[in-house]
Amino acid sequence: MGKLCIPIVETTVEKALIAIKKASQLADLVEIRVDYLKTVNLAPFLEARNRPFIVTNRRGEEGGQYKGEERKRLAIFQEAIDLGGDYIDVEWAAERSFLRSLIRNKGGTQVVLSFHDFDRTPSLKELQRLFDQMTRLGADVIKIVPFARSWEDNLSILSLIPFAKKRRQKIVGFCMGEKGRISRIFSPFLGAAWTYASLGRGKASAPGQMTVGEMKEIWEKLKL
């Protein structure tokens, strides 16, 4: 089976810790969505982990809940590095000087550099150009997630995965939206580092995200 990451979208540290315990039994990685938390305290999560952990603090423009100062939002990533986090997921749209500094001083933490487009899926050529630009910063994982308006959009994003593999660059790539579900299912089998599934109904962190139960059932039926 492919690698699965479960995002945690709880609003309190207590609820999030309970969800993390459940998710750790079902997933290969766990993502803590800091932007959903009313009070941010990373230490309890990182101390309790028994799976690789992604710390994400998503800004509003890219589908997140964070509405405060950008400086404070970005400081969370540095804190995750200082606490020995496994991964941080930071947006390609963040300030360049900050991204360079973060990647330069990441220590043992891996940086996922992510791009989201909630309107459309660019053409394969556009996606390849974007990928090339993103790789120049030296992140460990490139994550490109556009929105599928047609079934064909899945082919564009899935074609980007072998393109990345040839360049020996880890990638996470699939489409959001109802029509993008196919790419969520198949991306790990083409070589994507992982795909995402929610812990249960009402716990999705992006449009078109299936539950972990649905994803595993499909993989089993397809004998993937």
C-alpha positions as CSV (number, residue, x, y, z in Angstrom):
1,M,0.0,0.0,0.0
2,G,1.0,3.6,-0.5
3,K,2.0,5.9,2.4
4,L,-0.8,7.7,4.1
5,C,-0.7,11.0,6.1
6,I,-3.7,11.9,8.4
7,P,-4.2,15.6,9.1
8,I,-5.3,16.6,12.6
9,V,-7.8,19.5,12.5
10,E,-8.8,19.8,16.2
11,T,-9.2,23.1,17.9
12,T,-7.7,22.2,21.3
13,V,-4.4,20.5,22.3
14,E,-6.4,17.9,24.4
15,K,-8.6,16.9,21.4
16,A,-5.7,16.9,19.1
17,L,-3.7,14.5,21.3
18,I,-6.6,12.0,21.3
19,A,-6.9,12.3,17.5
20,I,-3.1,11.8,17.1
21,K,-3.2,8.6,19.1
22,K,-6.0,7.2,16.8
23,A,-4.2,8.5,13.7
24,S,-0.9,6.9,14.7
25,Q,-2.5,3.5,14.5
26,L,-3.8,4.0,11.0
27,A,-1.3,6.2,9.1
28,D,2.4,6.4,8.2
29,L,2.6,10.1,9.0
30,V,0.6,12.5,11.1
31,E,0.1,16.2,10.2
32,I,-0.7,18.6,13.0
33,R,-2.6,21.6,11.5
34,V,-1.5,24.3,13.9
35,D,-3.8,26.8,12.2
36,Y,-6.9,25.0,13.6
37,L,-5.7,25.3,17.2
38,K,-7.0,28.0,19.4
39,T,-3.9,27.9,21.6
40,V,-0.6,26.7,20.1
41,N,1.7,24.5,22.1
42,L,3.8,22.2,19.9
43,A,5.8,20.4,22.6
44,P,3.1,18.0,23.8
45,F,2.5,16.8,20.2
46,L,6.2,16.2,19.4
47,E,6.8,14.5,22.7
48,A,3.8,12.1,22.2
49,R,4.6,11.1,18.6
50,N,5.4,7.6,17.5
51,R,5.0,8.4,13.8
52,P,6.8,11.0,11.7
53,F,5.1,14.3,12.2
54,I,4.4,17.2,9.8
55,V,3.9,20.6,11.4
56,T,1.7,22.8,9.2
57,N,0.5,26.3,9.9
58,R,-1.6,27.1,6.8
59,R,-2.4,30.7,5.8
60,G,-5.9,31.6,4.8
61,E,-5.1,32.2,1.1
62,E,-4.0,28.6,0.8
63,G,-7.0,27.0,2.5
64,G,-5.8,27.4,6.1
65,Q,-7.4,28.9,9.2
66,Y,-4.5,31.2,10.2
67,K,-5.5,34.9,10.2
68,G,-2.9,36.5,12.4
69,E,0.5,38.1,11.7
70,E,2.7,36.5,9.1
71,R,5.7,36.9,11.4
72,K,4.1,34.9,14.2
73,R,2.8,32.2,11.8
74,L,6.3,31.7,10.4
75,A,7.8,31.6,13.9
76,I,6.0,28.3,14.5
77,F,8.1,26.6,11.8
78,Q,11.3,27.6,13.5
79,E,9.9,26.3,16.8
80,A,9.1,23.0,15.2
81,I,12.7,22.8,14.0
82,D,14.0,23.7,17.5
83,L,11.9,20.9,19.0
84,G,13.3,18.3,16.6
85,G,10.2,18.0,14.4
86,D,10.3,15.5,11.5
87,Y,8.8,17.7,8.8
88,I,7.5,21.2,8.4
89,D,5.1,22.2,5.5
90,V,5.7,25.8,4.5
91,E,4.1,27.6,1.5
92,W,6.0,28.5,-1.7
93,A,4.2,31.9,-1.5
94,A,6.0,32.7,1.8
95,E,8.7,35.4,1.8
96,R,11.7,34.1,-0.1
97,S,14.3,35.3,2.4
98,F,12.5,33.4,5.1
99,L,12.3,30.3,3.1
100,R,16.0,30.3,2.3
101,S,16.9,30.9,5.9
102,L,14.5,28.1,7.1
103,I,15.9,25.6,4.6
104,R,19.5,26.6,5.4
105,N,19.0,26.2,9.2
106,K,16.6,23.2,9.2
107,G,18.9,20.8,11.1
108,G,17.4,17.3,11.1
109,T,13.9,18.5,10.1
110,Q,12.8,18.0,6.5
111,V,11.1,20.9,4.7
112,V,8.0,20.3,2.6
113,L,7.6,23.3,0.2
114,S,4.0,23.5,-0.9
115,F,1.9,25.1,-3.6
116,H,-1.9,25.1,-3.7
117,D,-4.2,26.4,-6.5
118,F,-7.9,26.3,-5.5
119,D,-9.1,27.5,-8.9
120,R,-7.6,25.2,-11.5
121,T,-4.9,22.7,-12.5
122,P,-2.2,24.3,-14.6
123,S,-1.0,22.5,-17.8
124,L,1.7,19.9,-17.4
125,K,4.2,22.3,-18.9
126,E,3.2,25.0,-16.3
127,L,3.4,22.4,-13.5
128,Q,6.9,21.3,-14.7
129,R,8.1,24.9,-14.8
130,L,6.7,25.6,-11.3
131,F,8.3,22.4,-10.0
132,D,11.7,23.5,-11.4
133,Q,11.4,26.9,-9.7
134,M,10.5,25.3,-6.4
135,T,13.3,22.8,-6.5
136,R,15.9,25.6,-6.7
137,L,15.3,26.5,-3.1
138,G,16.5,23.1,-1.9
139,A,13.5,21.8,0.0
140,D,13.4,18.1,0.8
141,V,9.9,17.5,-0.5
142,I,8.0,19.5,-3.2
143,K,4.2,19.4,-2.8
144,I,2.0,20.7,-5.6
145,V,-1.8,20.4,-5.1
146,P,-4.1,22.1,-7.7
147,F,-7.9,21.9,-8.0
148,A,-9.4,19.5,-10.6
149,R,-12.0,21.0,-12.8
150,S,-12.0,18.0,-15.2
151,W,-11.0,14.3,-15.1
152,E,-8.1,15.1,-17.4
153,D,-6.6,17.4,-14.7
154,N,-5.6,14.2,-12.8
155,L,-3.4,13.1,-15.7
156,S,-1.5,16.4,-15.6
157,I,-0.6,16.2,-11.9
158,L,0.1,12.4,-12.0
159,S,2.4,12.9,-14.9
160,L,4.5,15.3,-12.8
161,I,5.4,12.5,-10.4
162,P,7.6,10.5,-12.8
163,F,9.1,13.9,-14.0
164,A,10.1,14.5,-10.3
165,K,11.4,11.0,-9.9
166,K,13.7,11.3,-12.8
167,R,15.2,14.4,-11.1
168,R,15.5,12.4,-7.8
169,Q,13.2,14.9,-6.0
170,K,10.7,13.7,-3.5
171,I,7.2,14.9,-4.4
172,V,3.7,15.0,-3.1
173,G,1.2,15.7,-5.9
174,F,-2.5,15.2,-6.4
175,C,-5.6,17.2,-7.2
176,M,-8.2,18.6,-4.8
177,G,-12.0,18.6,-5.4
178,E,-14.4,15.7,-6.1
179,K,-12.9,15.1,-9.6
180,G,-9.4,15.0,-8.0
181,R,-10.0,12.0,-5.9
182,I,-8.5,9.6,-8.5
183,S,-5.1,11.3,-8.2
184,R,-5.3,11.1,-4.4
185,I,-5.8,7.3,-4.7
186,F,-3.1,6.6,-7.3
187,S,-0.3,9.2,-6.6
188,P,1.6,7.0,-4.1
189,F,1.8,4.1,-6.6
190,L,3.4,6.4,-9.2
191,G,6.0,7.4,-6.7
192,A,4.6,10.2,-4.6
193,A,6.0,10.3,-1.1
194,W,2.5,10.1,0.5
195,T,-1.1,11.0,0.1
196,Y,-3.6,12.4,2.6
197,A,-6.8,11.0,4.1
198,S,-8.9,12.3,7.0
199,L,-9.5,10.5,10.3
200,G,-13.3,10.5,9.7
201,R,-16.1,12.4,8.1
202,G,-16.1,16.1,8.9
203,K,-12.3,16.0,9.6
204,A,-11.1,16.7,6.1
205,S,-8.4,19.5,5.7
206,A,-9.0,20.1,2.0
207,P,-11.8,19.6,-0.6
208,G,-12.1,16.0,-2.0
209,Q,-10.2,14.4,0.9
210,M,-11.4,10.9,1.6
211,T,-11.4,9.2,5.0
212,V,-8.6,6.8,5.8
213,G,-11.2,4.0,5.8
214,E,-12.4,4.8,2.3
215,M,-8.9,5.1,1.0
216,K,-7.7,1.8,2.4
217,E,-10.9,0.0,1.2
218,I,-10.3,1.3,-2.4
219,W,-6.6,0.2,-2.2
220,E,-7.6,-3.3,-1.0
221,K,-10.3,-3.6,-3.7
222,L,-7.8,-2.6,-6.4
223,K,-5.2,-4.8,-4.8
224,L,-2.7,-1.9,-4.8
